[in-house]
Amino acid sequence: QVQLVESGGGLVQPGGSLRLSCAGSGSIFSLYVMGWYRQAPGAQRELVASITRNSITYYKDSVKGRFTISKDNAKNTVYLQLNSLKPEDTAVYYCNAPKNSDSVFFTWGQGTQVTVSS
């Protein structure tokens, strides 16, 4: 069973940066499209960025130019660099492999909290 462990979140001021990491068991990142999701309080979980096996990336419009997704297949890790953070980026961030618009392949991890506040 694949386990996903997210880390790197924290409290940061508006305009600040964070780098999130997602470590997975097994060599899943070379086989699956991987995505970073986030869930703000009272909101549904949403996909904010994804990366294909060939490293083609997708970004939600609201994070384009500010977030960068990358991966290291040898380390079984996917990263999300968050720059120019805004209060509306506050959420719990998760990684997973999207199956379609409504589901994912793996059990959700615990996520990592990102709080943007002055």
Beta strands, then each sheet from edge to edge (+ up, - down):
strand 1: 4-7
strand 2: 10-12
strand 3: 18-24
strand 4: 34-39
strand 5: 46-51
strand 6: 57-59
strand 7: 67-72
strand 8: 77-82
strand 9: 91-96
strand 10: 112-116
sheet 1: 1+ 3- 8+ 7-
sheet 2: 2+ 10+ 9- 4+ 5- 6+
end
